Amino acid sequence: MPDVDVVVGRRVEHLMGTVFSFDLRDPVSAGVVDEVVEWLHWVDATFSTYVEDSEISQLRRRDIHLAECAPEVADVLAQCAQLERDTDGAFSAHYSGLLDPSGLVKGWAIERAAQLLTEAGSTRHAVNGGGDVRAVGRPEPGRSWQIGVVDPFDPRSLATVLSVVDGAVATSGTAERGLHVVDPRGGLPAQGLASVTVVGPNLALADAYATAAMVKGAEAPAWVEGLDGYDAFAVATTGERWQTSGFAAWTA
């Protein structure tokens, strides 16, 4: 008999201090979705800087060594180190001397969650974590995923809408949390840009690049232009908007 315990449609979970949603357009085993959600909760418990006994918190206090942590911790920290080099220090897993890979973890986790659903046979789904989205396939034949980007000056309005097939969209900005992006090179809040949206093939990188672009400010347009396969749209604190030369190809 066919597996009747399947999921099609949306599922919502509270994770990492925000809301995650799963938009599933193929029938997927409910057990598979449960396993993906359980893994995301494990990521949250492992990498949270707000949980005293998380492995990241223990590493921050030097209560344990990296070799004692789950392999995923070493993998994430290695990616953070590479990104720090690639962004000339605008992205880092260390702020004010403290270990904090949060700038990569959410995007990395969403990317992996979408991959797990793909490995389970789903060819059409989108995973959204707090506005950062990894879309796989098409929601319907001939259609693309429509992903709105909130205007940082008016949360009721959209600054732009992207049309995505097999892609990732990440936004870093001040709309929800104010000046929360810190320049790791000096410890001061990043200023100059109200929001940056980066789109490309991988959400872990798009998320980190969006954070780095916020830090780079006026240097961000030229820097993002040099990234292979990634484009950006930004709103400055003055209200001025800019986008990279390839961004129009991603818009609805």
BALOBA-1460 file (C-alpha; in Angstrom, 3 decimals):
// residues 252
<rec num="1" residu="m" x="0.000" y="0.000" z="0.000"/>
<rec num="2" residu="p" x="1.244" y="3.538" z="-0.661"/>
<rec num="3" residu="d" x="2.361" y="5.648" z="2.243"/>
<rec num="4" residu="v" x="-0.726" y="7.664" z="3.223"/>
<rec num="5" residu="d" x="1.079" y="9.588" z="5.960"/>
<rec num="6" residu="v" x="2.293" y="12.368" z="3.687"/>
<rec num="7" residu="v" x="2.478" y="16.143" z="3.832"/>
<rec num="8" residu="v" x="1.575" y="18.594" z="1.070"/>
<rec num="9" residu="g" x="1.218" y="22.295" z="1.812"/>
<rec num="10" residu="r" x="2.651" y="24.408" z="4.620"/>
<rec num="11" residu="r" x="4.108" y="23.632" z="8.009"/>
<rec num="12" residu="v" x="5.259" y="26.220" z="10.529"/>
<rec num="13" residu="e" x="7.795" y="25.818" z="13.353"/>
<rec num="14" residu="h" x="9.319" y="28.231" z="15.852"/>
<rec num="15" residu="l" x="13.102" y="27.902" z="15.666"/>
<rec num="16" residu="m" x="16.198" y="30.010" z="16.327"/>
<rec num="17" residu="g" x="14.124" y="32.837" z="17.742"/>
<rec num="18" residu="t" x="12.044" y="33.211" z="14.581"/>
<rec num="19" residu="v" x="9.412" y="31.432" z="12.481"/>
<rec num="20" residu="f" x="10.333" y="28.736" z="9.981"/>
<rec num="21" residu="s" x="7.868" y="27.704" z="7.295"/>
<rec num="22" residu="f" x="7.971" y="24.776" z="4.895"/>
<rec num="23" residu="d" x="6.072" y="25.110" z="1.612"/>
<rec num="24" residu="l" x="5.858" y="21.576" z="0.207"/>
<rec num="25" residu="r" x="4.445" y="21.144" z="-3.288"/>
<rec num="26" residu="d" x="5.307" y="17.427" z="-3.652"/>
<rec num="27" residu="p" x="3.904" y="14.733" z="-1.364"/>
<rec num="28" residu="v" x="6.547" y="14.172" z="1.314"/>
<rec num="29" residu="s" x="6.477" y="11.598" z="4.090"/>
<rec num="30" residu="a" x="5.395" y="13.215" z="7.345"/>
<rec num="31" residu="g" x="8.184" y="11.271" z="9.021"/>
<rec num="32" residu="v" x="10.770" y="12.915" z="6.764"/>
<rec num="33" residu="v" x="9.470" y="16.374" z="7.587"/>
<rec num="34" residu="d" x="9.521" y="15.514" z="11.285"/>
<rec num="35" residu="e" x="13.155" y="14.415" z="10.973"/>
<rec num="36" residu="v" x="14.113" y="17.662" z="9.219"/>
<rec num="37" residu="v" x="12.391" y="19.724" z="11.916"/>
<rec num="38" residu="e" x="14.021" y="17.646" z="14.651"/>
<rec num="39" residu="w" x="17.428" y="18.242" z="13.047"/>
<rec num="40" residu="l" x="16.781" y="21.996" z="12.951"/>
<rec num="41" residu="h" x="15.935" y="21.945" z="16.666"/>
<rec num="42" residu="w" x="19.222" y="20.106" z="17.235"/>
<rec num="43" residu="v" x="21.063" y="22.833" z="15.308"/>
<rec num="44" residu="d" x="19.373" y="25.465" z="17.453"/>
<rec num="45" residu="a" x="20.325" y="23.685" z="20.674"/>
<rec num="46" residu="t" x="23.897" y="23.095" z="19.490"/>
<rec num="47" residu="f" x="24.730" y="26.538" z="18.100"/>
<rec num="48" residu="s" x="22.660" y="28.889" z="20.263"/>
<rec num="49" residu="t" x="24.638" y="31.509" z="22.152"/>
<rec num="50" residu="y" x="21.643" y="31.930" z="24.498"/>
<rec num="51" residu="v" x="21.643" y="28.329" z="25.765"/>
<rec num="52" residu="e" x="24.172" y="27.833" z="28.563"/>
<rec num="53" residu="d" x="24.965" y="24.212" z="27.751"/>
<rec num="54" residu="s" x="25.039" y="24.496" z="23.957"/>
<rec num="55" residu="e" x="28.327" y="23.424" z="22.419"/>
<rec num="56" residu="i" x="28.940" y="26.957" z="21.141"/>
<rec num="57" residu="s" x="28.373" y="28.425" z="24.616"/>
<rec num="58" residu="q" x="30.725" y="25.856" z="26.115"/>
<rec num="59" residu="l" x="33.339" y="26.649" z="23.466"/>
<rec num="60" residu="r" x="32.982" y="30.364" z="24.238"/>
<rec num="61" residu="r" x="33.751" y="29.637" z="27.898"/>
<rec num="62" residu="r" x="36.487" y="27.194" z="26.883"/>
<rec num="63" residu="d" x="34.790" y="24.459" z="28.898"/>
<rec num="64" residu="i" x="35.289" y="22.057" z="25.991"/>
<rec num="65" residu="h" x="37.558" y="21.733" z="22.981"/>
<rec num="66" residu="l" x="36.440" y="21.762" z="19.355"/>
<rec num="67" residu="a" x="37.375" y="18.091" z="19.015"/>
<rec num="68" residu="e" x="34.717" y="17.279" z="21.631"/>
<rec num="69" residu="c" x="31.955" y="18.925" z="19.596"/>
<rec num="70" residu="a" x="29.740" y="17.528" z="16.872"/>
<rec num="71" residu="p" x="31.444" y="17.481" z="13.445"/>
<rec num="72" residu="e" x="28.977" y="20.090" z="12.213"/>
<rec num="73" residu="v" x="30.446" y="22.632" z="14.631"/>
<rec num="74" residu="a" x="33.914" y="22.301" z="13.139"/>
<rec num="75" residu="d" x="32.417" y="22.475" z="9.644"/>
<rec num="76" residu="v" x="30.532" y="25.697" z="10.368"/>
<rec num="77" residu="l" x="33.528" y="27.339" z="12.054"/>
<rec num="78" residu="a" x="35.743" y="26.384" z="9.107"/>
<rec num="79" residu="q" x="33.253" y="27.984" z="6.717"/>
<rec num="80" residu="c" x="33.186" y="31.102" z="8.911"/>
<rec num="81" residu="a" x="36.977" y="31.309" z="8.807"/>
<rec num="82" residu="q" x="36.944" y="31.078" z="5.011"/>
<rec num="83" residu="l" x="34.235" y="33.731" z="4.780"/>
<rec num="84" residu="e" x="36.259" y="36.038" z="7.021"/>
<rec num="85" residu="r" x="39.103" y="35.759" z="4.536"/>
<rec num="86" residu="d" x="36.795" y="36.181" z="1.525"/>
<rec num="87" residu="t" x="35.167" y="39.326" z="2.974"/>
<rec num="88" residu="d" x="38.356" y="40.956" z="4.255"/>
<rec num="89" residu="g" x="37.066" y="40.632" z="7.798"/>
<rec num="90" residu="a" x="33.593" y="42.107" z="7.206"/>
<rec num="91" residu="f" x="32.121" y="38.754" z="8.217"/>
<rec num="92" residu="s" x="33.453" y="36.906" z="11.245"/>
<rec num="93" residu="a" x="32.478" y="34.284" z="13.800"/>
<rec num="94" residu="h" x="34.085" y="36.434" z="16.503"/>
<rec num="95" residu="y" x="32.595" y="39.670" z="17.809"/>
<rec num="96" residu="s" x="34.150" y="41.609" z="20.667"/>
<rec num="97" residu="g" x="36.359" y="38.598" z="21.279"/>
<rec num="98" residu="l" x="33.436" y="36.189" z="21.658"/>
<rec num="99" residu="l" x="32.675" y="33.202" z="19.448"/>
<rec num="100" residu="d" x="29.382" y="33.710" z="17.608"/>
<rec num="101" residu="p" x="28.794" y="31.969" z="14.259"/>
<rec num="102" residu="s" x="25.125" y="33.035" z="14.177"/>
<rec num="103" residu="g" x="25.671" y="35.009" z="10.975"/>
<rec num="104" residu="l" x="26.150" y="31.746" z="9.098"/>
<rec num="105" residu="v" x="24.201" y="29.165" z="11.086"/>
<rec num="106" residu="k" x="20.631" y="30.017" z="10.059"/>
<rec num="107" residu="g" x="21.394" y="30.161" z="6.339"/>
<rec num="108" residu="w" x="23.514" y="27.022" z="6.577"/>
<rec num="109" residu="a" x="20.734" y="25.189" z="8.427"/>
<rec num="110" residu="i" x="18.019" y="26.219" z="5.961"/>
<rec num="111" residu="e" x="20.221" y="25.199" z="3.033"/>
<rec num="112" residu="r" x="20.782" y="21.782" z="4.605"/>
<rec num="113" residu="a" x="17.074" y="21.368" z="5.447"/>
<rec num="114" residu="a" x="16.138" y="22.010" z="1.814"/>
<rec num="115" residu="q" x="18.783" y="19.502" z="0.742"/>
<rec num="116" residu="l" x="17.400" y="16.859" z="3.111"/>
<rec num="117" residu="l" x="13.937" y="17.301" z="1.598"/>
<rec num="118" residu="t" x="15.445" y="16.973" z="-1.888"/>
<rec num="119" residu="e" x="17.255" y="13.788" z="-0.878"/>
<rec num="120" residu="a" x="13.901" y="12.427" z="0.338"/>
<rec num="121" residu="g" x="12.451" y="12.890" z="-3.148"/>
<rec num="122" residu="s" x="10.909" y="16.361" z="-3.042"/>
<rec num="123" residu="t" x="11.596" y="18.403" z="-6.176"/>
<rec num="124" residu="r" x="9.370" y="21.396" z="-5.338"/>
<rec num="125" residu="h" x="9.657" y="23.066" z="-1.963"/>
<rec num="126" residu="a" x="10.729" y="26.247" z="-0.200"/>
<rec num="127" residu="v" x="12.108" y="26.622" z="3.321"/>
<rec num="128" residu="n" x="11.765" y="30.076" z="4.872"/>
<rec num="129" residu="g" x="13.491" y="30.982" z="8.118"/>
<rec num="130" residu="g" x="12.779" y="34.526" z="9.265"/>
<rec num="131" residu="g" x="12.650" y="35.819" z="5.699"/>
<rec num="132" residu="d" x="15.691" y="33.922" z="4.412"/>
<rec num="133" residu="v" x="14.489" y="31.476" z="1.758"/>
<rec num="134" residu="r" x="15.865" y="28.451" z="-0.064"/>
<rec num="135" residu="a" x="13.590" y="27.563" z="-2.973"/>
<rec num="136" residu="v" x="13.879" y="24.302" z="-4.903"/>
<rec num="137" residu="g" x="12.277" y="23.701" z="-8.294"/>
<rec num="138" residu="r" x="9.068" y="25.489" z="-9.212"/>
<rec num="139" residu="p" x="5.921" y="25.771" z="-7.085"/>
<rec num="140" residu="e" x="3.850" y="24.897" z="-10.170"/>
<rec num="141" residu="p" x="4.750" y="24.193" z="-13.817"/>
<rec num="142" residu="g" x="5.660" y="27.420" z="-15.571"/>
<rec num="143" residu="r" x="5.739" y="29.454" z="-12.352"/>
<rec num="144" residu="s" x="8.557" y="30.666" z="-10.124"/>
<rec num="145" residu="w" x="8.630" y="31.276" z="-6.394"/>
<rec num="146" residu="q" x="7.649" y="34.863" z="-5.613"/>
<rec num="147" residu="i" x="9.684" y="36.183" z="-2.672"/>
<rec num="148" residu="g" x="8.970" y="39.628" z="-1.308"/>
<rec num="149" residu="v" x="11.564" y="41.822" z="0.401"/>
<rec num="150" residu="v" x="10.182" y="44.083" z="3.123"/>
<rec num="151" residu="d" x="10.820" y="47.811" z="2.885"/>
<rec num="152" residu="p" x="13.040" y="48.613" z="5.919"/>
<rec num="153" residu="f" x="11.237" y="51.955" z="6.339"/>
<rec num="154" residu="d" x="7.714" y="50.540" z="6.045"/>
<rec num="155" residu="p" x="7.211" y="46.914" z="7.161"/>
<rec num="156" residu="r" x="3.763" y="46.931" z="5.541"/>
<rec num="157" residu="s" x="5.291" y="47.462" z="2.084"/>
<rec num="158" residu="l" x="7.637" y="45.526" z="-0.157"/>
<rec num="159" residu="a" x="10.821" y="47.075" z="-1.493"/>
<rec num="160" residu="t" x="11.049" y="44.513" z="-4.292"/>
<rec num="161" residu="v" x="9.810" y="41.068" z="-5.316"/>
<rec num="162" residu="l" x="12.064" y="38.308" z="-6.583"/>
<rec num="163" residu="s" x="11.142" y="35.563" z="-9.022"/>
<rec num="164" residu="v" x="13.197" y="32.506" z="-8.077"/>
<rec num="165" residu="v" x="13.638" y="29.004" z="-9.460"/>
<rec num="166" residu="d" x="16.225" y="26.939" z="-7.599"/>
<rec num="167" residu="g" x="17.797" y="29.757" z="-5.646"/>
<rec num="168" residu="a" x="18.401" y="31.371" z="-2.283"/>
<rec num="169" residu="v" x="17.417" y="34.790" z="-0.943"/>
<rec num="170" residu="a" x="18.833" y="36.307" z="2.247"/>
<rec num="171" residu="t" x="18.203" y="39.754" z="3.725"/>
<rec num="172" residu="s" x="20.127" y="41.549" z="6.442"/>
<rec num="173" residu="g" x="18.805" y="44.822" z="7.755"/>
<rec num="174" residu="t" x="17.445" y="47.052" z="10.456"/>
<rec num="175" residu="a" x="13.698" y="46.559" z="9.911"/>
<rec num="176" residu="e" x="13.107" y="44.088" z="12.755"/>
<rec num="177" residu="r" x="16.114" y="44.346" z="15.079"/>
<rec num="178" residu="g" x="17.522" y="47.826" z="14.544"/>
<rec num="179" residu="l" x="21.301" y="48.313" z="14.327"/>
<rec num="180" residu="h" x="22.115" y="44.706" z="15.225"/>
<rec num="181" residu="v" x="24.791" y="44.051" z="12.570"/>
<rec num="182" residu="v" x="28.208" y="44.754" z="14.080"/>
<rec num="183" residu="d" x="31.399" y="45.439" z="12.169"/>
<rec num="184" residu="p" x="33.734" y="42.774" z="13.613"/>
<rec num="185" residu="r" x="36.730" y="44.862" z="12.644"/>
<rec num="186" residu="g" x="35.880" y="47.634" z="15.078"/>
<rec num="187" residu="g" x="32.980" y="46.429" z="17.185"/>
<rec num="188" residu="l" x="30.646" y="49.261" z="16.140"/>
<rec num="189" residu="p" x="27.196" y="48.857" z="14.542"/>
<rec num="190" residu="a" x="27.244" y="48.792" z="10.758"/>
<rec num="191" residu="q" x="25.759" y="51.989" z="9.335"/>
<rec num="192" residu="g" x="24.984" y="53.392" z="5.914"/>
<rec num="193" residu="l" x="22.641" y="50.650" z="4.703"/>
<rec num="194" residu="a" x="19.164" y="49.918" z="6.034"/>
<rec num="195" residu="s" x="18.941" y="46.531" z="4.312"/>
<rec num="196" residu="v" x="20.767" y="44.314" z="1.856"/>
<rec num="197" residu="t" x="19.226" y="41.374" z="0.019"/>
<rec num="198" residu="v" x="21.541" y="38.856" z="-1.628"/>
<rec num="199" residu="v" x="20.337" y="36.220" z="-4.071"/>
<rec num="200" residu="g" x="22.264" y="33.270" z="-5.476"/>
<rec num="201" residu="p" x="22.559" y="29.476" z="-5.477"/>
<rec num="202" residu="n" x="23.450" y="28.804" z="-1.826"/>
<rec num="203" residu="l" x="21.690" y="30.279" z="1.217"/>
<rec num="204" residu="a" x="24.578" y="29.850" z="3.651"/>
<rec num="205" residu="l" x="26.751" y="32.056" z="1.449"/>
<rec num="206" residu="a" x="23.949" y="34.470" z="0.548"/>
<rec num="207" residu="d" x="23.207" y="35.000" z="4.249"/>
<rec num="208" residu="a" x="26.855" y="35.641" z="5.117"/>
<rec num="209" residu="y" x="27.348" y="37.894" z="2.089"/>
<rec num="210" residu="a" x="24.312" y="39.975" z="3.084"/>
<rec num="211" residu="t" x="25.811" y="40.508" z="6.533"/>
<rec num="212" residu="a" x="29.192" y="41.416" z="5.052"/>
<rec num="213" residu="a" x="27.580" y="43.844" z="2.605"/>
<rec num="214" residu="m" x="25.821" y="45.607" z="5.497"/>
<rec num="215" residu="v" x="29.211" y="46.035" z="7.161"/>
<rec num="216" residu="k" x="30.918" y="47.215" z="3.980"/>
<rec num="217" residu="g" x="28.330" y="49.945" z="3.409"/>
<rec num="218" residu="a" x="29.452" y="52.199" z="0.557"/>
<rec num="219" residu="e" x="31.943" y="49.566" z="-0.579"/>
<rec num="220" residu="a" x="29.226" y="46.911" z="-0.921"/>
<rec num="221" residu="p" x="28.058" y="47.498" z="-4.538"/>
<rec num="222" residu="a" x="31.492" y="46.991" z="-6.077"/>
<rec num="223" residu="w" x="32.253" y="44.092" z="-3.727"/>
<rec num="224" residu="v" x="29.070" y="42.160" z="-4.522"/>
<rec num="225" residu="e" x="29.619" y="42.729" z="-8.253"/>
<rec num="226" residu="g" x="32.777" y="40.685" z="-7.866"/>
<rec num="227" residu="l" x="30.993" y="37.682" z="-6.331"/>
<rec num="228" residu="d" x="30.496" y="34.801" z="-8.742"/>
<rec num="229" residu="g" x="26.812" y="33.884" z="-9.078"/>
<rec num="230" residu="y" x="25.443" y="36.324" z="-6.480"/>
<rec num="231" residu="d" x="23.587" y="39.613" z="-6.859"/>
<rec num="232" residu="a" x="22.244" y="42.168" z="-4.408"/>
<rec num="233" residu="f" x="19.616" y="44.832" z="-3.846"/>
<rec num="234" residu="a" x="20.036" y="47.395" z="-1.068"/>
<rec num="235" residu="v" x="18.290" y="50.298" z="0.584"/>
<rec num="236" residu="a" x="20.539" y="52.946" z="2.121"/>
<rec num="237" residu="t" x="19.705" y="54.753" z="5.353"/>
<rec num="238" residu="t" x="19.019" y="57.810" z="3.177"/>
<rec num="239" residu="g" x="16.345" y="55.872" z="1.286"/>
<rec num="240" residu="e" x="18.467" y="55.594" z="-1.852"/>
<rec num="241" residu="r" x="18.371" y="52.176" z="-3.533"/>
<rec num="242" residu="w" x="20.908" y="50.328" z="-5.604"/>
<rec num="243" residu="q" x="21.223" y="46.899" z="-7.207"/>
<rec num="244" residu="t" x="23.979" y="44.949" z="-8.906"/>
<rec num="245" residu="s" x="24.027" y="44.582" z="-12.672"/>
<rec num="246" residu="g" x="22.606" y="41.053" z="-12.623"/>
<rec num="247" residu="f" x="19.857" y="41.591" z="-10.061"/>
<rec num="248" residu="a" x="17.146" y="42.440" z="-12.604"/>
<rec num="249" residu="a" x="17.267" y="38.848" z="-13.854"/>
<rec num="250" residu="w" x="15.945" y="37.737" z="-10.435"/>
<rec num="251" residu="t" x="13.026" y="40.151" z="-10.198"/>
<rec num="252" residu="a" x="9.390" y="39.399" z="-10.977"/>
